[in-house]
Amino acid sequence: MTCNMVQAVIDLGELQNTIVNIVKAKYGFKNKSQAVNKLIEDNFDQYFELRPDFLKKLKKIDKEPGIPFSSMKELRELIEKA
């Protein structure tokens, strides 16, 4: 899987810059971009909570048995038969 990168110029306050530098050092990142990405990934759930009814649907789906397949060709055949 390839990941398209977007470049952004951002202004950080002194405290925010210090936090990014701490995360960069803690995880041994090569640059601040990696540290900012880590901060965003780790805090994603805090800003994007899933609705309870949607979580209930996901849990129900998770309990359903899967359909085994061994290749993309086999999966396509199963889908076409459905």
N, C-alpha and C positions, 0 to 999 in steps of 0.2 A: 504494500500500500504506500503510495506516495503522499506526501503532505505538502500542500502548497503553502508557502510562507508569504506573509504580508509584512512589509516593512512599515514601521510607524515611528515618528519622532514624537517623544513625549517629554514633558517637563515634570521632574520630580522635585518635591520639597526635600529639605535636608534630611528629615526623619525618614521619609520614604526611600530616599537614596541609600541611607544607612541600612534599612531593612533589606533592600535588594542585595546590597553588598554582603550582609550576613548570610542570607540564603545562598548566595553564590559561593561563599566560602564553605558553608556547612556541607553542601552537596558536591563541592569540587567542580562546579560548572566552569566552563571556559569563558563565558560572557554573561552579561546582565540579562540578555534576552532569554537565556535558559532559566535564569532565576525568576524572571517575571512570569514566564510560562508556568513554572512550578507553583508559584503563588496563586495564579489564576486557577489552575487545575485543582489545587488543594482546597480552594474556597468556593468552587463553583456551586456546590450544593447549598451554601449559605444564601445565595442570591436567587437560585432557581429551584424552589421547592415544588415538588410534584403534588398535584391535588390528591386528596385521600381516595377519591373514587377511581382515579387513574391508577394509583398504587394498588388498589384492590384488584383491578383488572389485570395488572401485570403479575400479581401473585397467583391469580387464577390461571393465567396462561402458563406461568412457570411450572405449575403442577401437572399440566397436560403432558401426556407422553409424546415424545418426538417421533418423527418418521425417519427411520434409518436409511441412509444411502451411502454408497461408496465412491461415487464419482458425480461430476456435474451432469454428465450424460444421463445417469440414472435418475438424478433429481429432476431434470427436465422431463423425462418420461413420466415420472410420478405426477408432476404438475399437470402435464397434458392430459393424463387419464382422469384427473379429478374433475 
